Amino acid sequence: MSIPLRLKYVLEEKDYLNVKEVKKIEEKELISIKERNYKICSCGTKIYENSFSDEQLLLCSCCGKRIRKENFKEKDFIIEKINYKKIIKLLQNKLEPIGYKFLDDKRLFSYNGEKPIYIIIPEISSYNFILSEYGGQNCLFIMLDEEKTKQTLLQQWQNRQWWVMDFLEKNSTDIEDISKSLQKNIAIKPDVEEKLDLLLKKSPSFFEQNFIPYFLEQLKLKNKDLQSYLLNLKLNSNDLTNSKVIVLGGAGYPDFLILNLYKYLSDGLKPDKYGEVKRYNKTKFTISDYGTALAHSNEGDNLMIVSTDDIQKEVWVKIVESMRINNYFKNVLIDKDLILLLLSLLKIEINGV
Ligand SMILES: [Zn+2]
């Protein structure tokens, strides 16, 4: 659990792990906490030792019962002050060396790249307008109080949120990688499909013998870009850019099957699997083709690349079933649609195949 950096937040002494954590945060001067001794009235109300002066009679505020001024054996801790200046200072130390600037008027960090990236601290930043740009896809969030955001709109970007203390522990390279991945523009260039179709017409064996080796070599060469794109998908995992939607329908099937593209591609596209790729130049890929592919694999993982989008729906159903059994996509089919996506994203030039 992350401790909410929230004014008046109270932690019991017996919650010792969190108390230890909260003391560490205080040592870094991000908050001030106060220790309080108390006892509990028979009605259940906490009576704090320091809440009455010596002359006063000590009466329970709830039931009015008289309380003895002794034996305040229990203890809790309350957050009395949050040092926003110090929090910003530590974030500046982390973010400025990698090119982020703190905008005083909006109280957030910005990075000017191909696309602007913003790091927002919801408790103090002014950010509504910024969220409308790119639908919030260019924003990262540093949370002081994660619990509070669970009921808000920010929930939809939870994969791009970090509790401030965890964020401060991150190394700068990780933050840079995340920033870069958010800059990716994931629009598909319209002429890629035309080019690929022309190539596929060259000869029946062209796809298997020329295109695939070239495609795999490029995937290897551009593995860094590929990883950055996968990270982008992961950070956006709640929206449609991270989904491959497959239309099923028919008796016994749901209307749609939605593949989590991040998981699907990261499980399938690993350079050490490229040696075993099965390749099919076909106008339709059927469940029997799929069966044959698996039969030749000796129980290992399967990466299949096919030149068509016309995949019999039972194939997708089997792929998802096998994921449920193995907890990862053991069998990954890259259809034409995904080939185009990869060509386009990784700027793979196919003129020279
Ligand atoms: Zn009482």
Residues whose N, C-alpha, C, O or C-beta is under 5 A from the ligand:
A	BS01	ZN	C41 S42 C43 T45 C60 C62 C63 G64 K65
